[in-house]
């Protein structure tokens, strides 16, 4: 389900607990008002749902809507559903003017809801008129057992599943690969982050970069990889485990901002020539000194990430590199990608290749 913050703000006086709804329905019926009930998941509320509620309201005096709880929607619809929590779905249903009251049903089917609330009418869509499944037969039996009847609206069905399928498979969005530097790009640059044990206190996301990534995500279908040079390992300041712990911590911070990194790559090595020139100043760990490395501006870390994701550069409509150093700009040039300097973000969509 989508991570929607502060769900407590989505409240409505029309959303009732079952005991209150049961008493209210009994009162309405004693006043000779006809009570109708619609039941379902009502995930991604769409025009088909609204029209169904409008037509259902025309069949009764008071319309109740029963929204299936998250557990049972997931059980019925599978992984990834519902899109929204039951509280948000109930709020959306309650916001429709044709709906008088809403309950959240923690039952597997409508049968239990019907038996508890005892409405005059249980109202379904036109696609159920000739239904002969065990489910529709069971609800017909249930509504009849409480002295009610089943009624049907006349509009053709518009299914949430069909809408989701259209968005996933038929709505064409350009694929964009975002290649990110870590230190100085995703997070504020702290020289050799991890050298001290209190490194967590120093990790701060760069707000303007996070906002840019979020904007690109809204417009494109994206895949995101991080590639970083981590010579601090070769210098003996920290180990690979520390680098990976830092990456994991940053990933958790990004997740809170609805940004998911698909693959992380880093190079803990330094080139032999560099180590030779600086051996008097730095006591390098020889295990991490190589004749040739994958350090940027070498694009090999990008290719390693793509291989791990079973992708190629040619799979993407656009490729951009976000970085803060000349090595990032040079790497972008080496793979024919657009470079965005995060030290001076001045971005417009027409700049994309």
Buried (B, 14 or more C-beta within 10 A) or exposed (E): BEEEEEEEEBEBEBBBEBEEBBEBBEEBBEEEEBBBBBBBBBBBBBEBBBBBBBBBBEBBBBBBBBBBBBEBBBEEBEEEBBBBBBBBBBBBBBEBEBBBBBBBBBBEBBBBBBEBBBBBBBBBBBEBEEBEEEEBEBBBEBBEEBEBEBBBBEBEEBEBEEBBEEEEEEEEEEBBBBBBBBBBBBBBBBEBBBBEEEBEEBBEBBEEBBEBBEEBBEEBEBBBBBBBBBBBBBBBBBBEEBBEBBBEBBBEBBEEEEBEBBBBBBBBBBBBEBBEEEEEEBEBBEEBBBEEBBBBBBBBBBBBBBEEBEBEBEEBBBBBBBBBBEBBBBBBEBBEBBBBBBEEEEBEEEEBE
